Amino acid sequence: MAITLNLEYTPRSPKPDVPFTESSFVRCSTQYSFNVSDIGIALVDLWNFGYDDGPLLNSLGFELSLERGVSHAQRKRAIIEEKIAPVVNELRQLGVRIFHCNHPLFLRNFPQWSLSTTVIERERLDREDVQSSPTTIASRNSYPPSDWVQRWKKQHSDDVFNVEWSEMQGNVYEQIKIPQSVTPVDGDLLVYSKEQFHRLLTETRIKVLFYMGFEAEECIQNSRYGIRNMNQYGYMTNIVRDCTTTYESAETLPGLWRTKVAIETIEKFYGYSITADDLVSSLRISNR
């Protein structure tokens, strides 16, 4: 079954009959046709922070147990419940394969785990769990002095991330779950690495990925199963704009500017973007 999609991008070059200036770099669309069987949905790091059953350390309380604050957790929960969950349910019904891309710790207890991984992959993961990776110290010149470098980097890390809090908050990760509304179901596949994802995509003959999840400029792009790695294999790696976000700051929050820049970065380097409604409506038309 064929589908025609209008995929969007933000140009960085001149357009005919338009002044060549930054205000002219307006999101545009281009048309592609695929088979529905070519398409897969990659759900990245959907976690239950901010949910009633979300990770919680009694010593920190609800607010300080969150990753990047209350507003961030609330925004992600709203995106999961109001956008990702209903869209994914409909896409399944329309014949689109769903991939849950997440850490092995959060995937292993689902029945789809044994169907998504090979014996060799599971054995390799078990070995990685019990073997500590050696610490690699990058070789560097004698200047700037190494003790000075270590001091300023340590202070910078503590200034930005509050190392004492970060180490405490890190203990919540063993409590993380995939929210019930987006939990894997029969037919979904579970992904933990680029090599395994590539194997699954090769076996299912999928070559076009639409990413949903978090964070737009970190794990969506740079995790082992993220856009950058899968794009290097040659897959078309697109982002669903209203099914992602990232943590903002006081300066960027009013316009969600970090999220928007991350989306434009994906459009620039790795693929295209689309809204959830446009993706679903195009599939509905093809299904008539």
MIDO-56675 format. One line per 10 residues: their letters; for each residue x, y, z of N, C-alpha, C. Coordinates in nm, 3 decimals. Example, Ala and Ser with C-alpha at 12.3 -4.5 7.8 and 13.67 -1.06 7.14 Angstrom:
BEGIN
as) 1.319/-0.569/0.780/1.230/-0.450/0.780/1.320/-0.330/0.780 ~ 1.285/-0.225/0.708/1.367/-0.106/0.714/1.290/0.003/0.787
This chain:
BEGIN
maitlnleyt) 0.084/-0.119/0.000/0.000/0.000/0.000/0.088/0.125/0.000 ~ 0.064/0.215/-0.094/0.148/0.334/-0.111/0.094/0.450/-0.028 ~ 0.186/0.535/0.014/0.152/0.655/0.089/0.235/0.771/0.036 ~ 0.171/0.887/0.023/0.241/1.009/-0.016/0.245/1.102/0.104 ~ 0.366/1.149/0.137/0.386/1.235/0.253/0.449/1.367/0.211 ~ 0.401/1.475/0.267/0.466/1.605/0.253/0.559/1.623/0.374 ~ 0.687/1.605/0.350/0.786/1.616/0.457/0.846/1.756/0.455 ~ 0.874/1.808/0.574/0.910/1.949/0.585/1.057/1.967/0.626 ~ 1.109/2.083/0.590/1.248/2.117/0.618/1.261/2.269/0.622 ~ 1.367/2.316/0.685/1.395/2.459/0.688/1.516/2.487/0.602
prspkpdvpf) 1.501/2.563/0.492/1.612/2.581/0.399/1.723/2.667/0.456 ~ 1.842/2.647/0.401/1.959/2.728/0.438/2.021/2.791/0.314 ~ 1.941/2.800/0.207/1.994/2.844/0.078/1.888/2.930/0.007 ~ 1.928/3.000/-0.101/1.833/3.089/-0.170/1.715/3.015/-0.231 ~ 1.601/3.080/-0.232/1.481/3.032/-0.300/1.444/3.130/-0.410 ~ 1.389/3.082/-0.522/1.354/3.173/-0.632/1.255/3.282/-0.588 ~ 1.280/3.402/-0.633/1.189/3.516/-0.613/1.169/3.554/-0.466 ~ 1.263/3.516/-0.382/1.256/3.548/-0.239/1.389/3.611/-0.199 ~ 1.388/3.721/-0.124/1.514/3.781/-0.080/1.599/3.679/-0.003 ~ 1.727/3.681/-0.028/1.816/3.587/0.041/1.858/3.648/0.174
tessfvrcst) 1.773/3.627/0.274/1.797/3.680/0.408/1.736/3.583/0.508 ~ 1.776/3.595/0.634/1.734/3.495/0.732/1.583/3.485/0.748 ~ 1.514/3.595/0.736/1.368/3.592/0.752/1.299/3.514/0.640 ~ 1.373/3.481/0.535/1.317/3.401/0.426/1.336/3.251/0.448 ~ 1.409/3.214/0.552/1.432/3.071/0.577/1.310/3.014/0.649 ~ 1.202/2.998/0.575/1.073/2.953/0.627/1.057/2.805/0.597 ~ 1.000/2.731/0.691/0.981/2.587/0.672/0.904/2.561/0.544 ~ 0.956/2.468/0.464/0.896/2.431/0.334/0.865/2.282/0.336 ~ 0.800/2.234/0.232/0.770/2.091/0.224/0.813/2.036/0.089 ~ 0.838/1.908/0.089/0.871/1.834/-0.032/0.799/1.700/-0.025
qysfnvsdig) 0.768/1.642/-0.139/0.681/1.525/-0.141/0.761/1.398/-0.167 ~ 0.729/1.296/-0.088/0.786/1.162/-0.106/0.673/1.059/-0.110 ~ 0.697/0.951/-0.182/0.604/0.838/-0.183/0.676/0.714/-0.132 ~ 0.611/0.642/-0.042/0.665/0.519/0.014/0.557/0.413/0.014 ~ 0.597/0.290/0.040/0.504/0.188/0.082/0.488/0.199/0.233 ~ 0.370/0.173/0.283/0.349/0.179/0.428/0.445/0.084/0.499 ~ 0.477/-0.027/0.434/0.569/-0.125/0.494/0.711/-0.072/0.505 ~ 0.742/0.040/0.438/0.875/0.101/0.448/0.894/0.179/0.577 ~ 0.784/0.208/0.648/0.784/0.308/0.754/0.784/0.242/0.892 ~ 0.861/0.299/0.984/0.859/0.257/1.123/0.859/0.378/1.215
ialvdlwnfg) 0.805/0.359/1.335/0.802/0.463/1.437/0.901/0.427/1.547 ~ 0.991/0.520/1.579/1.090/0.499/1.685/1.051/0.583/1.806 ~ 1.012/0.517/1.913/0.975/0.584/2.038/1.096/0.584/2.129 ~ 1.149/0.701/2.158/1.276/0.712/2.231/1.253/0.756/2.375 ~ 1.299/0.673/2.467/1.307/0.707/2.610/1.178/0.768/2.663 ~ 1.068/0.695/2.647/0.941/0.736/2.707/0.940/0.684/2.850 ~ 0.952/0.775/2.947/0.966/0.739/3.088/0.854/0.802/3.169 ~ 0.832/0.749/3.288/0.719/0.792/3.370/0.755/0.894/3.477 ~ 0.852/0.980/3.449/0.876/1.093/3.539/0.753/1.183/3.542 ~ 0.712/1.224/3.661/0.598/1.312/3.675/0.464/1.241/3.681
yddgpllnsl) 0.464/1.108/3.668/0.341/1.030/3.681/0.320/0.994/3.829 ~ 0.198/0.952/3.860/0.168/0.914/3.998/0.255/0.798/4.045 ~ 0.291/0.709/3.952/0.377/0.595/3.987/0.521/0.619/3.942 ~ 0.557/0.745/3.919/0.689/0.778/3.867/0.800/0.759/3.969 ~ 0.925/0.762/3.924/1.040/0.745/4.013/1.040/0.848/4.125 ~ 1.069/0.803/4.246/1.062/0.892/4.361/1.160/0.844/4.468 ~ 1.244/0.935/4.514/1.327/0.910/4.631/1.269/0.987/4.748 ~ 1.236/0.917/4.854/1.177/0.985/4.969/1.269/1.093/5.025 ~ 1.400/1.068/5.015/1.496/1.166/5.068/1.498/1.294/4.987 ~ 1.451/1.290/4.861/1.449/1.409/4.776/1.308/1.468/4.762
gfelslergv) 1.207/1.383/4.771/1.072/1.430/4.746/1.040/1.432/4.597 ~ 0.914/1.461/4.564/0.867/1.454/4.425/0.945/1.546/4.333 ~ 0.953/1.673/4.369/1.012/1.773/4.278/1.157/1.744/4.247 ~ 1.238/1.715/4.349/1.381/1.696/4.328/1.414/1.556/4.276 ~ 1.315/1.468/4.270/1.337/1.337/4.207/1.323/1.344/4.056 ~ 1.274/1.455/4.003/1.257/1.472/3.859/1.390/1.500/3.792 ~ 1.392/1.483/3.657/1.517/1.503/3.583/1.554/1.651/3.571 ~ 1.461/1.732/3.522/1.490/1.872/3.491/1.378/1.965/3.535 ~ 1.311/1.929/3.643/1.212/2.019/3.699/1.069/1.984/3.665 ~ 0.977/2.050/3.734/0.836/2.016/3.727/0.778/2.045/3.589
shaqrkraii) 0.803/2.166/3.536/0.742/2.202/3.407/0.786/2.108/3.296 ~ 0.911/2.066/3.298/0.965/1.973/3.200/0.891/1.839/3.207 ~ 0.874/1.785/3.328/0.805/1.658/3.345/0.659/1.669/3.303 ~ 0.594/1.780/3.338/0.454/1.798/3.300/0.437/1.807/3.149 ~ 0.530/1.878/3.083/0.520/1.893/2.938/0.539/1.758/2.868 ~ 0.636/1.680/2.915/0.658/1.550/2.852/0.540/1.456/2.876 ~ 0.486/1.458/2.995/0.369/1.372/3.023/0.253/1.410/2.932 ~ 0.230/1.539/2.915/0.121/1.584/2.827/0.144/1.538/2.683 ~ 0.267/1.546/2.636/0.297/1.503/2.499/0.273/1.352/2.485 ~ 0.316/1.276/2.584/0.295/1.130/2.578/0.146/1.097/2.575
eekiapvvne) 0.070/1.156/2.668/-0.070/1.118/2.684/-0.159/1.177/2.575 ~ -0.133/1.299/2.534/-0.223/1.368/2.442/-0.184/1.353/2.297 ~ -0.057/1.322/2.270/-0.010/1.311/2.131/0.040/1.171/2.099 ~ 0.148/1.131/2.166/0.216/1.008/2.125/0.125/0.886/2.140 ~ 0.062/0.870/2.256/-0.018/0.750/2.279/-0.131/0.733/2.177 ~ -0.216/0.833/2.155/-0.324/0.813/2.055/-0.272/0.796/1.913 ~ -0.164/0.868/1.879/-0.109/0.856/1.744/-0.052/0.716/1.722 ~ 0.024/0.667/1.819/0.084/0.534/1.805/-0.023/0.426/1.794 ~ -0.129/0.437/1.874/-0.236/0.338/1.866/-0.300/0.336/1.728 ~ -0.321/0.453/1.670/-0.381/0.456/1.536/-0.283/0.407/1.430
lrqlgvrifh) -0.156/0.444/1.443/-0.057/0.399/1.345/-0.044/0.247/1.345 ~ -0.052/0.185/1.462/-0.050/0.038/1.467/-0.165/-0.018/1.384 ~ -0.283/0.038/1.405/-0.401/-0.012/1.334/-0.389/0.007/1.183 ~ -0.309/0.106/1.143/-0.288/0.133/1.000/-0.172/0.052/0.943 ~ -0.113/-0.034/1.025/-0.011/-0.126/0.975/0.132/-0.079/0.988 ~ 0.157/0.025/1.071/0.292/0.077/1.088/0.359/0.008/1.207 ~ 0.483/-0.034/1.189/0.558/-0.103/1.294/0.608/-0.003/1.398 ~ 0.596/-0.040/1.526/0.636/0.046/1.636/0.760/-0.014/1.703 ~ 0.864/0.068/1.719/0.987/0.028/1.785/1.002/0.109/1.915 ~ 1.018/0.040/2.027/1.041/0.104/2.156/1.192/0.108/2.181
cnhplflrnf) 1.249/0.226/2.168/1.394/0.244/2.181/1.423/0.295/2.322 ~ 1.493/0.212/2.400/1.508/0.245/2.541/1.626/0.168/2.598 ~ 1.654/0.189/2.725/1.763/0.119/2.791/1.722/-0.026/2.819 ~ 1.815/-0.120/2.807/1.779/-0.261/2.829/1.714/-0.284/2.965 ~ 1.757/-0.210/3.067/1.701/-0.227/3.200/1.549/-0.209/3.200 ~ 1.497/-0.121/3.114/1.354/-0.092/3.112/1.278/-0.178/3.012 ~ 1.349/-0.259/2.934/1.286/-0.339/2.829/1.281/-0.489/2.859 ~ 1.373/-0.536/2.942/1.394/-0.680/2.957/1.273/-0.757/3.009 ~ 1.186/-0.692/3.083/1.074/-0.764/3.143/0.953/-0.776/3.052 ~ 0.959/-0.715/2.934/0.847/-0.727/2.841/0.860/-0.856/2.760
pqwslsttvi) 0.748/-0.922/2.729/0.756/-1.047/2.651/0.816/-1.029/2.512 ~ 0.809/-0.906/2.458/0.864/-0.881/2.324/1.017/-0.884/2.324 ~ 1.080/-0.883/2.443/1.226/-0.879/2.451/1.290/-0.999/2.381 ~ 1.239/-1.117/2.405/1.299/-1.237/2.345/1.276/-1.241/2.194 ~ 1.169/-1.178/2.148/1.143/-1.174/2.004/1.225/-1.066/1.934 ~ 1.269/-0.966/2.011/1.341/-0.853/1.954/1.492/-0.871/1.957 ~ 1.540/-0.964/2.037/1.683/-0.983/2.054/1.721/-1.128/2.025 ~ 1.845/-1.147/1.984/1.896/-1.282/1.961/1.965/-1.332/2.088 ~ 1.989/-1.462/2.093/2.062/-1.519/2.207/2.199/-1.453/2.220 ~ 2.266/-1.433/2.108/2.399/-1.371/2.111/2.391/-1.229/2.166
ererldredv) 2.290/-1.152/2.124/2.275/-1.015/2.174/2.249/-1.014/2.324 ~ 2.164/-1.104/2.371/2.134/-1.109/2.515/2.257/-1.151/2.594 ~ 2.332/-1.247/2.543/2.454/-1.290/2.614/2.556/-1.177/2.619 ~ 2.567/-1.103/2.510/2.661/-0.990/2.508/2.620/-0.885/2.611 ~ 2.492/-0.858/2.621/2.443/-0.762/2.720/2.471/-0.810/2.862 ~ 2.453/-0.939/2.886/2.480/-0.994/3.019/2.627/-0.977/3.056 ~ 2.715/-0.995/2.959/2.858/-0.977/2.986/2.889/-0.831/3.015 ~ 2.825/-0.740/2.942/2.846/-0.597/2.966/2.800/-0.557/3.105 ~ 2.696/-0.623/3.156/2.644/-0.591/3.288/2.744/-0.625/3.399 ~ 2.820/-0.732/3.380/2.908/-0.777/3.488/3.051/-0.729/3.470
qsspttiasr) 3.082/-0.679/3.352/3.217/-0.631/3.327/3.218/-0.479/3.333 ~ 3.303/-0.424/3.413/3.315/-0.278/3.419/3.405/-0.231/3.307 ~ 3.363/-0.127/3.239/3.442/-0.075/3.129/3.562/0.001/3.184 ~ 3.681/-0.020/3.127/3.797/0.054/3.173/3.784/0.202/3.145 ~ 3.830/0.280/3.237/3.825/0.426/3.219/3.934/0.469/3.122 ~ 3.895/0.541/3.021/3.989/0.588/2.919/4.019/0.735/2.942 ~ 4.144/0.766/2.959/4.186/0.904/2.976/4.247/0.951/2.844 ~ 4.184/1.051/2.787/4.232/1.099/2.658/4.372/1.158/2.673 ~ 4.456/1.124/2.576/4.590/1.181/2.578/4.581/1.330/2.549 ~ 4.664/1.408/2.613/4.657/1.551/2.594/4.796/1.610/2.610
nsyppsdwvq) 4.810/1.732/2.564/4.937/1.802/2.575/4.962/1.844/2.720 ~ 5.081/1.888/2.747/5.116/1.927/2.883/5.062/2.064/2.921 ~ 5.007/2.135/2.822/4.951/2.267/2.849/4.812/2.277/2.788 ~ 4.713/2.329/2.856/4.714/2.382/2.993/4.746/2.274/3.097 ~ 4.794/2.313/3.214/4.830/2.215/3.316/4.711/2.127/3.355 ~ 4.735/1.999/3.369/4.625/1.904/3.391/4.551/1.931/3.521 ~ 4.620/1.971/3.627/4.550/1.995/3.753/4.456/2.115/3.741 ~ 4.497/2.218/3.666/4.409/2.333/3.643/4.287/2.292/3.561 ~ 4.308/2.209/3.458/4.197/2.161/3.375/4.097/2.084/3.459 ~ 4.147/1.995/3.543/4.058/1.916/3.627/3.978/2.003/3.723
rwkkqhsddv) 4.043/2.107/3.778/3.975/2.194/3.873/3.862/2.271/3.809 ~ 3.890/2.333/3.691/3.784/2.415/3.632/3.671/2.328/3.578 ~ 3.704/2.212/3.525/3.598/2.124/3.474/3.512/2.070/3.587 ~ 3.575/2.039/3.700/3.499/1.993/3.817/3.405/2.102/3.866 ~ 3.456/2.225/3.873/3.371/2.335/3.919/3.257/2.361/3.821 ~ 3.288/2.357/3.692/3.184/2.379/3.591/3.075/2.274/3.603 ~ 3.114/2.148/3.616/3.017/2.041/3.629/2.928/2.062/3.751 ~ 2.988/2.104/3.862/2.910/2.125/3.983/2.820/2.248/3.970 ~ 2.871/2.354/3.903/2.791/2.475/3.882/2.664/2.442/3.803 ~ 2.679/2.364/3.698/2.567/2.337/3.607/2.475/2.227/3.660
fnvewsemqg) 2.535/2.119/3.710/2.456/1.999/3.740/2.440/1.969/3.889 ~ 2.507/2.046/3.977/2.499/2.018/4.120/2.529/1.870/4.143 ~ 2.656/1.838/4.147/2.700/1.699/4.147/2.639/1.619/4.262 ~ 2.631/1.679/4.379/2.575/1.607/4.495/2.430/1.567/4.468 ~ 2.349/1.662/4.417/2.210/1.628/4.383/2.204/1.528/4.269 ~ 2.285/1.546/4.165/2.282/1.456/4.049/2.309/1.312/4.090 ~ 2.406/1.293/4.179/2.438/1.158/4.222/2.323/1.096/4.302 ~ 2.257/1.177/4.382/2.141/1.126/4.457/2.024/1.097/4.362 ~ 1.997/1.191/4.274/1.883/1.176/4.183/1.903/1.058/4.089 ~ 2.028/1.027/4.057/2.056/0.913/3.969/2.006/0.781/4.023
nvyeqikipq) 1.982/0.775/4.154/1.934/0.651/4.214/1.788/0.620/4.180 ~ 1.717/0.716/4.119/1.578/0.689/4.082/1.568/0.605/3.955 ~ 1.675/0.591/3.881/1.664/0.531/3.748/1.621/0.386/3.749 ~ 1.651/0.315/3.857/1.606/0.177/3.864/1.454/0.168/3.881 ~ 1.389/0.280/3.911/1.243/0.281/3.925/1.171/0.321/3.797 ~ 1.243/0.359/3.694/1.181/0.408/3.571/1.101/0.297/3.503 ~ 0.984/0.337/3.452/0.900/0.247/3.373/0.854/0.320/3.247 ~ 0.817/0.242/3.147/0.749/0.300/3.031/0.603/0.324/3.072 ~ 0.549/0.444/3.049/0.411/0.471/3.088/0.312/0.371/3.028 ~ 0.208/0.340/3.104/0.112/0.238/3.063/0.051/0.268/2.926
svtpvdgdll) 0.026/0.395/2.896/-0.041/0.431/2.771/0.043/0.403/2.647 ~ 0.175/0.388/2.664/0.263/0.362/2.549/0.345/0.234/2.571 ~ 0.296/0.145/2.653/0.368/0.021/2.680/0.368/-0.067/2.555 ~ 0.471/-0.148/2.533/0.476/-0.236/2.414/0.359/-0.335/2.412 ~ 0.311/-0.361/2.292/0.204/-0.461/2.272/0.252/-0.561/2.168 ~ 0.173/-0.665/2.146/0.208/-0.767/2.048/0.235/-0.702/1.912 ~ 0.344/-0.742/1.851/0.382/-0.687/1.721/0.484/-0.577/1.729 ~ 0.495/-0.510/1.845/0.598/-0.409/1.863/0.733/-0.477/1.884 ~ 0.840/-0.403/1.856/0.975/-0.453/1.877/1.050/-0.359/1.970 ~ 1.145/-0.416/2.045/1.220/-0.342/2.146/1.363/-0.324/2.101
vyskeqfhrl) 1.416/-0.202/2.119/1.547/-0.165/2.064/1.635/-0.109/2.174 ~ 1.762/-0.152/2.178/1.854/-0.099/2.279/1.986/-0.050/2.220 ~ 2.017/-0.079/2.092/2.144/-0.037/2.034/2.128/-0.015/1.885 ~ 2.227/0.054/1.827/2.220/0.080/1.683/2.236/-0.049/1.603 ~ 2.325/-0.138/1.647/2.348/-0.262/1.573/2.223/-0.349/1.572 ~ 2.160/-0.361/1.688/2.039/-0.442/1.697/1.926/-0.377/1.619 ~ 1.914/-0.242/1.627/1.811/-0.170/1.551/1.832/-0.192/1.402 ~ 1.955/-0.183/1.356/1.984/-0.206/1.214/1.944/-0.347/1.172 ~ 1.972/-0.445/1.258/1.933/-0.583/1.225/1.781/-0.594/1.213 ~ 1.707/-0.537/1.308/1.562/-0.544/1.303/1.505/-0.473/1.181
ltetrikvlf) 1.560/-0.358/1.148/1.512/-0.284/1.030/1.543/-0.359/0.901 ~ 1.658/-0.423/0.897/1.694/-0.503/0.779/1.598/-0.620/0.764 ~ 1.567/-0.685/0.875/1.477/-0.801/0.870/1.334/-0.761/0.835 ~ 1.290/-0.645/0.881/1.154/-0.600/0.854/1.145/-0.516/0.727 ~ 1.260/-0.488/0.664/1.268/-0.411/0.539/1.210/-0.271/0.555 ~ 1.237/-0.209/0.668/1.194/-0.072/0.695/1.312/0.021/0.669 ~ 1.287/0.132/0.603/1.396/0.225/0.569/1.366/0.370/0.602 ~ 1.244/0.399/0.647/1.204/0.535/0.681/1.158/0.536/0.827 ~ 1.224/0.615/0.910/1.192/0.621/1.052/1.136/0.757/1.091 ~ 1.032/0.754/1.172/0.977/0.876/1.231/0.997/0.866/1.382
ymgfeaeeci) 1.076/0.958/1.434/1.112/0.957/1.575/1.015/1.040/1.658 ~ 0.979/0.985/1.774/0.901/1.055/1.876/0.968/1.028/2.010 ~ 0.963/1.124/2.102/1.020/1.100/2.234/1.111/1.212/2.278 ~ 1.209/1.177/2.361/1.285/1.280/2.433/1.431/1.237/2.451 ~ 1.520/1.330/2.474/1.509/1.475/2.458/1.546/1.511/2.315 ~ 1.485/1.615/2.260/1.497/1.643/2.117/1.640/1.666/2.071 ~ 1.724/1.729/2.157/1.860/1.758/2.112/1.963/1.666/2.176 ~ 1.918/1.570/2.256/2.012/1.477/2.320/1.984/1.336/2.272 ~ 1.903/1.260/2.346/1.887/1.117/2.315/1.821/1.093/2.179 ~ 1.726/1.176/2.139/1.666/1.159/2.007/1.773/1.159/1.899
qnsrygirnm) 1.872/1.247/1.914/1.976/1.257/1.812/2.096/1.168/1.841 ~ 2.138/1.160/1.967/2.271/1.109/1.996/2.277/0.979/2.074 ~ 2.165/0.920/2.111/2.169/0.792/2.180/2.213/0.683/2.083 ~ 2.239/0.564/2.136/2.285/0.453/2.052/2.186/0.423/1.941 ~ 2.057/0.439/1.968/1.952/0.411/1.869/1.896/0.539/1.809 ~ 1.967/0.650/1.829/1.916/0.779/1.787/1.935/0.808/1.639 ~ 1.889/0.926/1.604/1.885/0.968/1.463/2.024/0.968/1.399 ~ 2.122/1.021/1.469/2.256/1.033/1.408/2.311/0.896/1.369 ~ 2.305/0.800/1.458/2.359/0.668/1.428/2.281/0.598/1.318 ~ 2.149/0.607/1.321/2.071/0.536/1.220/2.080/0.605/1.085
nqygymtniv) 2.096/0.737/1.085/2.118/0.809/0.960/2.248/0.766/0.893 ~ 2.349/0.735/0.973/2.477/0.691/0.917/2.464/0.558/0.844 ~ 2.368/0.476/0.882/2.341/0.353/0.808/2.273/0.381/0.674 ~ 2.211/0.500/0.662/2.142/0.535/0.539/1.992/0.545/0.551 ~ 1.938/0.518/0.670/1.793/0.530/0.689/1.752/0.677/0.684 ~ 1.630/0.703/0.630/1.575/0.837/0.637/1.522/0.857/0.780 ~ 1.578/0.952/0.852/1.548/0.971/0.993/1.477/1.104/1.013 ~ 1.349/1.098/1.039/1.265/1.216/1.050/1.216/1.234/1.194 ~ 1.178/1.356/1.228/1.127/1.387/1.361/0.981/1.431/1.350 ~ 0.897/1.383/1.442/0.758/1.428/1.451/0.755/1.545/1.548
rdctttyesa) 0.732/1.664/1.496/0.761/1.787/1.571/0.680/1.802/1.699 ~ 0.553/1.763/1.696/0.470/1.782/1.815/0.470/1.660/1.906 ~ 0.561/1.568/1.881/0.575/1.449/1.967/0.713/1.445/2.031 ~ 0.771/1.562/2.052/0.902/1.569/2.117/0.916/1.703/2.188 ~ 1.012/1.710/2.276/1.053/1.836/2.339/1.189/1.810/2.404 ~ 1.240/1.912/2.471/1.360/1.895/2.552/1.347/1.991/2.670 ~ 1.443/1.987/2.761/1.436/2.078/2.874/1.482/2.217/2.830 ~ 1.409/2.315/2.879/1.434/2.454/2.843/1.496/2.527/2.962 ~ 1.524/2.654/2.944/1.573/2.741/3.052/1.478/2.860/3.062 ~ 1.504/2.947/3.159/1.419/3.064/3.175/1.413/3.147/3.047
etlpglwrtk) 1.524/3.156/2.975/1.530/3.236/2.852/1.458/3.169/2.737 ~ 1.461/3.036/2.731/1.407/2.967/2.613/1.267/2.912/2.632 ~ 1.222/2.899/2.758/1.093/2.835/2.785/0.974/2.902/2.718 ~ 0.963/3.037/2.716/0.842/3.096/2.659/0.814/3.054/2.515 ~ 0.918/3.034/2.435/0.896/2.992/2.297/0.939/2.850/2.269 ~ 0.976/2.775/2.374/1.033/2.640/2.356/1.144/2.644/2.250 ~ 1.233/2.742/2.267/1.332/2.767/2.161/1.435/2.654/2.148 ~ 1.473/2.591/2.259/1.569/2.480/2.247/1.508/2.365/2.169 ~ 1.382/2.338/2.194/1.312/2.233/2.120/1.308/2.266/1.971 ~ 1.276/2.391/1.940/1.264/2.430/1.799/1.399/2.425/1.728
vaietiekfy) 1.505/2.469/1.796/1.638/2.462/1.734/1.680/2.317/1.712 ~ 1.647/2.229/1.808/1.681/2.087/1.791/1.611/2.029/1.668 ~ 1.485/2.065/1.649/1.412/2.016/1.532/1.474/2.068/1.404 ~ 1.511/2.196/1.401/1.575/2.250/1.281/1.711/2.184/1.257 ~ 1.781/2.147/1.363/1.909/2.077/1.347/1.887/1.941/1.280 ~ 1.784/1.871/1.322/1.752/1.742/1.259/1.718/1.763/1.112 ~ 1.638/1.866/1.082/1.605/1.895/0.943/1.729/1.928/0.861 ~ 1.825/1.992/0.923/1.946/2.035/0.852/2.037/1.918/0.820 ~ 2.055/1.827/0.915/2.159/1.725/0.900/2.108/1.584/0.869 ~ 1.986/1.551/0.913/1.951/1.409/0.918/1.827/1.367/0.842
gysitaddlv) 1.734/1.458/0.817/1.610/1.416/0.751/1.510/1.530/0.750 ~ 1.385/1.495/0.767/1.277/1.594/0.758/1.197/1.594/0.888 ~ 1.092/1.677/0.889/0.999/1.677/1.002/0.857/1.672/0.949 ~ 0.765/1.640/1.041/0.624/1.633/1.008/0.547/1.647/1.138 ~ 0.419/1.682/1.132/0.336/1.679/1.252/0.266/1.543/1.261 ~ 0.223/1.509/1.381/0.154/1.382/1.400/0.026/1.376/1.317 ~ -0.049/1.485/1.316/-0.175/1.485/1.240/-0.152/1.464/1.091 ~ -0.048/1.527/1.036/-0.020/1.511/0.893/0.022/1.368/0.861 ~ 0.102/1.308/0.950/0.145/1.170/0.928/0.025/1.075/0.931 ~ -0.060/1.090/1.030/-0.174/1.000/1.044/-0.274/1.022/0.930
sslrisnr) -0.303/1.147/0.897/-0.402/1.174/0.792/-0.356/1.120/0.657 ~ -0.227/1.127/0.628/-0.175/1.072/0.503/-0.190/0.920/0.500 ~ -0.169/0.856/0.613/-0.186/0.711/0.620/-0.333/0.672/0.609 ~ -0.421/0.753/0.667/-0.564/0.724/0.653/-0.607/0.727/0.507 ~ -0.557/0.829/0.435/-0.593/0.841/0.292/-0.545/0.718/0.216 ~ -0.424/0.673/0.245/-0.370/0.557/0.174/-0.445/0.429/0.208 ~ -0.514/0.428/0.322/-0.582/0.308/0.369/-0.725/0.297/0.317 ~ -0.770/0.399/0.247/-0.908/0.397/0.197/-0.926/0.297/0.083
